[in-house]
Amino acid sequence: MKHRPWYLSVMILLLTGLLAACAPAATPTAAPAQPPQPAQAAAPAALAEAADQSGVPENLSVVGQTTSIKNPVSASPYQANRMIIKNGEMSLLVANTDRAIDQVTGVAVDSGGYVISAKTWVQDGYKYATINVGVPSDQFEAVQRQLRTLALEVRVDTASGQDVSQEYVDLQSQLTNLEATRARIREFLDKATKVEEALQVNTQLTDIEGQIEQVKGRMQYLKDRAAYSTILVNIEQQRTTPTPKPTATPTYWQPGETLSAAGDALAVLLRGLGDLLIWLLVVGVPLAIPVAAVWWVARRVRRPHPKAGPPSA
């Protein structure tokens, strides 16, 4: 038991020497773990070089089995947001014009639009209407679909568009140039020393500012028209189908019916004569007696006396 510490000390010394001797050998064994990094970095470079030789764009990179795009070319905002002025026209055959007017107005308002103008008139007893509505451009197709559902028959359905993007861009460039010119003219105005020079420069400045206002007005008009599309809706009331008249059936000679009709006519004639005789007896005779008496008396008075001689000469 007394010699254990000595053995332990010897064993510790031996282990320390072995560790010191093995330490240099451990470094080279661990070093091979590092070289794969440059090898991995070289692989994509080689693949990229091969891709360049094969015609692959430079903005492509290959990592392992995955191909990715570096710095992709983004879509131009001008191309993504083009200014299109949309116009549409529809002719709808409806059962009731007044109800159709309310429905068309409701569809326009619900989509965020408004009624630009409206007109109604009556012709041949039927009511017609024309409504011009403005709707947001992104709701143009949806509003057209809703309007089709209101009609018994869609007689006309047209849509057209006008791309004013290039015109708007040209106006922007023109506005920039005009504003730069205005700035230079203002500098000349500040440097003018004579009244005549100041007046001439001010005239040019007024002209440039007028052109700027025109360009701005045109740009605002294009922006508003591209934001809201117009749809002209013509409404026609359905006409009632006339009832066909029955075709007359040709009749043939029927002696029995003719005899019956003649008997009826004779009866009517005899009845009329009888009525006339009754009127004469009831009304005519009482009136005729006084008239006859007056007439007889008048004749008696005017008749000369038979015993009177001729007048003396």
MORA-V878594 format. One record per residue. SS is DSSP state (alpha for helix, beta for strand, coil for the rest). OMEGA is omega in radians with two decimals (* if undefined). D_CENTER is the distance of its C-alpha to the mean C-alpha in whole Angstrom. Layout:
ss->(SS,SS)
omega->(OMEGA,OMEGA)
d_center->(D_CENTER,D_CENTER)
This chain:
ss->(coil,coil,coil,alpha,alpha,alpha,alpha,alpha,alpha,alpha,alpha,alpha,alpha,alpha,alpha,alpha,alpha,alpha,alpha,alpha,alpha,alpha,alpha,alpha,alpha,alpha,alpha,alpha,alpha,alpha,alpha,coil,coil,coil,coil,alpha,alpha,alpha,alpha,alpha,alpha,alpha,alpha,alpha,alpha,alpha,alpha,alpha,alpha,alpha,alpha,alpha,alpha,coil,coil,coil,coil,coil,coil,beta,beta,beta,beta,coil,coil,beta,beta,beta,beta,coil,coil,coil,coil,coil,coil,coil,alpha,alpha,alpha,alpha,coil,coil,coil,beta,beta,beta,beta,beta,beta,beta,beta,beta,beta,beta,coil,coil,alpha,alpha,alpha,alpha,alpha,alpha,alpha,alpha,alpha,alpha,alpha,alpha,alpha,alpha,coil,coil,coil,beta,beta,beta,beta,beta,beta,beta,beta,beta,beta,coil,coil,beta,beta,beta,beta,beta,beta,beta,beta,beta,beta,beta,alpha,alpha,alpha,alpha,alpha,alpha,alpha,alpha,alpha,alpha,alpha,alpha,coil,coil,coil,coil,beta,beta,beta,beta,beta,beta,beta,beta,beta,beta,beta,coil,alpha,alpha,alpha,alpha,alpha,alpha,alpha,alpha,alpha,alpha,alpha,alpha,alpha,alpha,alpha,alpha,alpha,alpha,alpha,alpha,alpha,alpha,alpha,alpha,alpha,alpha,alpha,coil,coil,coil,alpha,alpha,alpha,alpha,alpha,alpha,alpha,alpha,alpha,alpha,alpha,alpha,alpha,alpha,alpha,alpha,alpha,alpha,alpha,alpha,alpha,alpha,alpha,alpha,alpha,alpha,alpha,alpha,alpha,alpha,alpha,alpha,alpha,beta,beta,beta,beta,beta,beta,beta,beta,beta,beta,coil,coil,coil,coil,coil,coil,coil,coil,coil,coil,coil,coil,coil,coil,coil,coil,coil,alpha,alpha,alpha,alpha,alpha,alpha,alpha,alpha,alpha,alpha,alpha,alpha,alpha,alpha,alpha,alpha,alpha,alpha,alpha,alpha,alpha,alpha,alpha,alpha,alpha,alpha,alpha,alpha,alpha,alpha,alpha,alpha,alpha,alpha,alpha,alpha,alpha,alpha,alpha,alpha,alpha,alpha,alpha,alpha,alpha,alpha,alpha,alpha,coil,coil,coil,coil,coil,coil,coil,coil,coil,coil,coil)
omega->(-3.11,-3.10,-3.14,3.12,3.13,3.12,3.13,-3.14,3.14,-3.13,3.12,3.13,-3.13,3.13,3.11,3.12,3.14,3.13,3.13,-3.14,-3.10,-3.08,3.12,-3.13,-3.11,-3.09,3.11,-3.14,3.14,-3.08,-3.11,3.14,-3.09,-3.06,-3.11,-3.12,3.08,3.11,3.11,3.12,-3.12,-3.09,3.09,3.13,3.13,3.11,3.12,3.11,3.11,3.12,3.10,3.13,-3.11,3.07,3.11,-3.13,-3.10,-3.10,3.04,3.04,-3.10,3.09,-3.09,3.10,-3.05,3.09,-3.13,-3.14,3.08,3.12,-3.13,3.12,-3.10,3.12,-3.14,3.09,3.12,3.12,-3.09,-3.09,3.12,-3.12,-3.12,3.04,-3.07,3.09,3.13,3.09,-3.11,3.01,-3.03,3.01,-3.03,3.12,-3.12,-3.05,-3.11,3.12,3.12,3.10,3.11,-3.12,3.12,3.10,3.13,3.12,-3.13,-3.10,-3.13,-3.14,-3.10,-3.11,-3.06,3.11,3.13,3.14,3.13,-3.13,3.10,3.07,-3.11,3.13,-3.14,3.10,-3.14,-3.06,3.11,3.13,3.04,-3.12,3.07,-3.06,3.02,-3.10,3.07,-3.07,-3.14,3.10,-3.03,-3.10,-3.14,3.12,3.10,3.12,3.14,-3.14,3.13,-3.11,-3.12,-2.98,2.94,3.12,3.07,-3.05,3.10,3.13,-3.11,3.09,3.13,-3.14,3.13,-3.14,-3.14,-3.12,-3.11,3.10,-3.14,3.12,3.11,3.10,3.08,3.11,3.12,3.13,3.12,3.13,3.14,3.13,3.07,3.09,3.10,3.13,3.13,3.13,3.09,3.07,3.10,3.14,3.12,-3.10,-3.11,-3.12,-3.14,-3.13,-3.13,3.10,3.14,3.14,3.12,3.13,-3.14,3.08,3.10,3.12,3.11,3.12,3.13,3.14,3.06,3.09,3.11,3.13,3.10,3.14,3.12,3.12,3.11,3.11,3.13,3.11,3.13,3.14,3.14,-3.12,3.10,3.13,-3.12,3.11,-3.12,3.09,3.10,-3.07,3.05,-3.07,3.14,-3.13,-3.14,3.12,3.10,3.14,-3.13,3.13,-3.12,3.12,3.14,3.13,-3.12,3.13,-3.14,-3.14,3.12,-3.11,-3.12,-3.10,-3.12,3.14,3.10,3.11,3.12,3.14,3.11,3.10,3.11,3.12,3.11,3.12,3.12,-3.14,3.12,3.11,3.10,3.10,3.11,3.11,3.13,3.12,3.11,3.12,3.14,-3.13,-3.05,-3.03,-3.02,-3.09,3.11,3.12,-3.09,-3.09,3.11,-3.13,3.13,3.13,3.12,-3.11,-3.13,3.13,-3.13,3.13,3.14,-3.11,-3.07,-3.11,3.14,3.13,-3.05,-3.07,-3.12,-3.14,3.13,-3.14,-3.12,-3.12,*)
d_center->(110,111,110,106,105,107,105,102,102,103,100,97,99,98,95,94,96,94,90,91,92,89,87,87,86,83,81,81,80,77,76,74,72,70,70,67,64,65,65,61,60,61,60,56,57,59,56,54,56,56,52,52,55,52,49,47,46,47,45,46,49,50,52,54,52,48,46,44,43,44,42,39,36,33,30,29,27,25,25,23,21,19,17,14,12,9,7,6,7,8,12,13,16,17,21,20,18,19,18,15,14,15,13,10,11,12,10,8,11,13,10,12,9,10,10,11,13,14,16,18,22,24,26,28,28,24,22,18,15,13,10,8,6,7,6,9,9,11,9,6,8,9,6,6,9,10,8,11,13,13,14,18,17,14,15,13,10,10,9,11,12,15,18,19,21,25,24,24,27,29,28,29,32,33,32,35,37,37,38,41,42,42,44,46,46,47,50,51,51,53,55,56,59,59,57,56,55,53,51,51,49,47,46,44,43,41,40,39,37,35,34,33,31,29,28,27,25,23,23,21,19,18,18,16,13,13,13,10,7,5,3,7,8,11,14,17,20,22,25,29,31,34,37,39,43,46,48,51,54,57,60,64,67,68,72,72,69,70,73,71,69,72,74,72,72,75,75,73,75,78,76,75,79,80,78,79,83,82,81,84,86,85,83,85,89,89,87,89,93,93,91,94,97,96,96,99,101,99,101,104,104,104,106,110,113,115,119,118,119,118,118,121,121)
